[in-house]
Amino acid sequence: MAGGSFTTGAVSKERAEQYKGRVTPYVIIACIVAATGGSLFGYDIGISGGVTSMDDFLKEFFPAVYRQKLHAHENNYCKYDNQGLATFTSSLYIAGLIASLMASPVTRKYGRRASIIGGGISFLIGSALNASAMNLTMLILGRVMLGVGIGFGNQ
């Protein structure tokens, strides 16, 4: 844990003797999976910014923003000033924050496996909802489900 811990040196010495510090194939695979999860989270952050500026996306889900974009005079500061678009963008991060707080008790009670499976199922549901979104409600619900998956995955 970053920043140290509140345990005594004796406890950490006992644990160091238990875990020999070997790099096993399981450790390597776990690190690759964790890094992939983190990179997917970063990828989503980068992609959602690009998608919200695409004309086809704006025409389909945010026609008012698209009309506003057409009349903008090369000033990007308030080109996308819309509550629905802000909700679309922030719903993933708010859901991730709340889910990460909820994931700890779930992990304590049911174990890591159940927590990770729950996060994965949430990712699948969110991806399916976003891919098949017909309206803004489905789109935001899909983002919320992705946020729950991120919260459980990051926990």
Backbone torsions as a table, in degrees:
resi	resn	phi	psi	omega
1	MET	NA	135.4	-179.6
2	ALA	-66.9	140.2	177.0
3	GLY	93.0	1.6	178.0
4	GLY	90.6	-168.7	-179.7
5	SER	-145.7	173.6	-177.9
6	PHE	-101.9	10.9	-178.8
7	THR	-88.1	164.9	179.0
8	THR	-82.2	165.8	-179.7
9	GLY	-66.9	-27.3	-178.5
10	ALA	-65.2	-38.9	-179.6
11	VAL	-66.2	-45.1	-179.0
12	SER	-67.2	-31.0	178.1
13	LYS	-69.1	-39.6	176.4
14	GLU	-62.6	-42.4	-179.8
15	ARG	-67.7	-35.0	179.1
16	ALA	-64.2	-33.4	177.8
17	GLU	-72.9	-31.7	177.5
18	GLN	-67.3	-47.2	-177.3
19	TYR	-99.8	111.9	-173.1
20	LYS	-74.2	-4.1	176.5
21	GLY	76.6	26.1	-179.4
22	ARG	-82.5	146.8	174.0
23	VAL	-96.1	103.0	-178.0
24	THR	-100.9	165.5	175.7
25	PRO	-57.5	-35.3	178.5
26	TYR	-62.5	-42.0	179.0
27	VAL	-64.4	-42.2	-179.9
28	ILE	-63.5	-45.4	179.6
29	ILE	-64.3	-41.4	178.6
30	ALA	-61.9	-39.7	178.0
31	CYS	-66.5	-40.5	178.5
32	ILE	-64.4	-43.2	179.2
33	VAL	-63.7	-43.0	179.3
34	ALA	-64.3	-41.8	179.1
35	ALA	-66.1	-37.2	177.9
36	THR	-64.5	-42.4	177.4
37	GLY	-60.9	-43.6	178.0
38	GLY	-65.3	-39.2	179.8
39	SER	-70.4	-32.8	176.8
40	LEU	-66.6	-37.6	176.9
41	PHE	-63.2	-45.3	176.9
42	GLY	-64.7	-37.3	178.0
43	TYR	-62.4	-42.0	179.2
44	ASP	-63.7	-39.6	178.2
45	ILE	-60.1	-44.6	-179.8
46	GLY	-69.9	-39.6	-177.6
47	ILE	-70.4	-40.5	-176.1
48	SER	-63.1	-31.8	176.1
49	GLY	-67.5	-39.3	178.4
50	GLY	-71.9	-37.5	-179.1
51	VAL	-66.4	-39.0	-177.7
52	THR	-68.0	-10.9	176.8
53	SER	-103.3	-0.6	-180.0
54	MET	-77.0	133.7	-177.6
55	ASP	-61.6	-43.7	-178.9
56	ASP	-62.0	-41.1	178.3
57	PHE	-64.8	-45.1	-179.8
58	LEU	-65.6	-39.0	178.0
59	LYS	-61.5	-41.0	-175.6
60	GLU	-74.1	-47.2	-170.9
61	PHE	-108.3	-25.7	-176.9
62	PHE	-135.3	68.2	-177.1
63	PRO	-62.8	-31.7	178.1
64	ALA	-65.3	-39.5	178.0
65	VAL	-67.8	-37.1	178.8
66	TYR	-63.5	-44.9	177.8
67	ARG	-62.8	-39.6	179.0
68	GLN	-65.2	-37.4	179.3
69	LYS	-65.3	-37.7	-179.9
70	LEU	-64.6	-30.7	-177.8
71	HIS	-96.8	3.4	179.6
72	ALA	-72.2	146.1	-179.5
73	HIS	-105.3	64.4	176.2
74	GLU	54.0	29.4	175.8
75	ASN	-114.6	107.9	-176.2
76	ASN	-81.4	-3.8	-173.8
77	TYR	-62.1	-48.8	-177.7
78	CYS	-120.7	24.0	-178.0
79	LYS	-63.5	-36.0	-175.0
80	TYR	-111.2	39.4	-179.8
81	ASP	-79.5	94.2	-176.8
82	ASN	-152.9	132.0	-177.4
83	GLN	-66.5	-37.8	178.8
84	GLY	-63.9	-41.4	178.5
85	LEU	-68.1	-37.8	176.5
86	ALA	-66.1	-37.5	176.6
87	THR	-65.0	-42.3	177.5
88	PHE	-58.3	-46.6	-176.7
89	THR	-69.3	-46.0	-172.7
90	SER	-84.5	-15.2	-176.9
91	SER	-61.2	-37.2	179.4
92	LEU	-64.0	-43.4	-174.8
93	TYR	-74.6	-37.7	177.6
94	ILE	-67.3	-43.3	177.9
95	ALA	-63.7	-38.0	177.2
96	GLY	-64.0	-40.1	178.5
97	LEU	-64.0	-49.1	-178.6
98	ILE	-65.5	-41.7	-179.5
99	ALA	-66.0	-35.5	178.9
100	SER	-66.9	-30.6	175.7
101	LEU	-73.5	-33.4	178.9
102	MET	-79.3	-23.8	-173.9
103	ALA	-69.9	-30.6	-177.9
104	SER	-62.8	-50.6	176.6
105	PRO	-63.9	-34.4	178.0
106	VAL	-64.3	-43.1	179.3
107	THR	-64.9	-41.8	179.2
108	ARG	-62.5	-40.8	-175.8
109	LYS	-80.1	-42.7	-173.0
110	TYR	-109.6	-11.0	178.9
111	GLY	98.8	166.5	-177.2
112	ARG	-67.6	-37.4	-177.8
113	ARG	-60.0	-46.7	179.5
114	ALA	-63.9	-38.0	179.4
115	SER	-65.4	-44.3	-179.6
116	ILE	-68.6	-40.2	178.0
117	ILE	-64.3	-42.2	176.9
118	GLY	-60.5	-42.6	177.0
119	GLY	-64.1	-40.3	178.2
120	GLY	-65.2	-41.9	177.5
121	ILE	-63.9	-39.7	177.6
122	SER	-62.6	-40.4	175.3
123	PHE	-59.8	-45.4	-179.1
124	LEU	-62.8	-44.6	179.2
125	ILE	-63.8	-44.6	179.2
126	GLY	-62.7	-41.1	178.4
127	SER	-64.8	-42.7	179.5
128	ALA	-64.9	-42.2	178.5
129	LEU	-63.8	-43.8	180.0
130	ASN	-67.3	-37.5	179.9
131	ALA	-68.7	-30.9	-177.4
132	SER	-106.0	14.8	-175.2
133	ALA	-61.1	129.6	177.5
134	MET	-107.6	-17.3	-179.4
135	ASN	-149.2	176.3	-175.6
136	LEU	-65.8	-34.7	180.0
137	THR	-62.8	-45.3	177.4
138	MET	-63.2	-38.2	-179.4
139	LEU	-64.4	-46.1	-179.5
140	ILE	-69.5	-39.5	177.4
141	LEU	-62.1	-38.9	175.7
142	GLY	-63.6	-41.2	177.5
143	ARG	-64.8	-37.5	177.8
144	VAL	-64.3	-43.1	178.6
145	MET	-64.5	-38.1	174.4
146	LEU	-63.5	-38.9	177.3
147	GLY	-63.2	-39.4	176.2
148	VAL	-63.1	-42.3	177.0
149	GLY	-61.6	-40.7	177.9
150	ILE	-65.5	-42.9	179.2
151	GLY	-60.8	-44.5	178.7
152	PHE	-71.8	-35.5	178.4
153	GLY	-67.9	-39.4	-180.0
154	ASN	-74.2	-26.5	-178.6
155	GLN	-65.1	NA	NA
